[in-house]
Amino acid sequence: MAVLNPLRGFVVVAAVVSVTACGPNHAPESTAAAASAPAPPADDEAGAHKAHEAYVQAINSNQLAAFLATVTDDIVFLPPNSQPIQGKAAVGAWVKDYMGAYRTEWVKTSKEFVVRGDLAYEWYAYKSVDTPRPDGPAKGTPVVTDTGNGVNIYRRGVDGVWHVARDAWATDHPRP
């Protein structure tokens, strides 16, 4: 797995948060202002947190269909050392290749989770363990363990269900 330059990762995550949070009807606000704002209804908060759990379970299932059920049609992935991957078809192809090469296990621990209207954002810490599949393109390579931070942006659909709309992550390991 490639290692991301920490400064580049910060810039990418900051750009995602800025662009998404400052879109129409979403004025920027500080963490302190967000914390002091009225809490969203409990079902909004619970639904967004449920989307986090479903997303991590889908990743760890290593099943493409389960993963795709948790993301929006316009999903954007910002993986380390890569160009943005836009749209469910493109992200699905990337994830299919990734899951074909590795059996992956992710732990994503929320550090901050804010829900505002139909959008929510989450800052998370992660640990991932990628074990090469014996019949996959990475066979014979070592197990890759990584830790780092990321940002997920969730959007509630017209059906009321929350899905991941953006995922950006960066390793906290220095470049070799």
Secondary structure, DSSP 8 states (H G I E B T S, - for coil): -----HHHHHHHHHHHHHHHHTSTT-----HHHHHHS----HHHHHHHHHHHHHHHHHHHHT-HHHHHTTEEEEEEEE-TTS--EESHHHHHHHHHHHHHHEEEEEEEEEEEEEEETTEEEEEEEEEEEEEE-TTSTTTTS--EEEEEEEEEEEEE-TTS-EEEEEEEEEE-S---
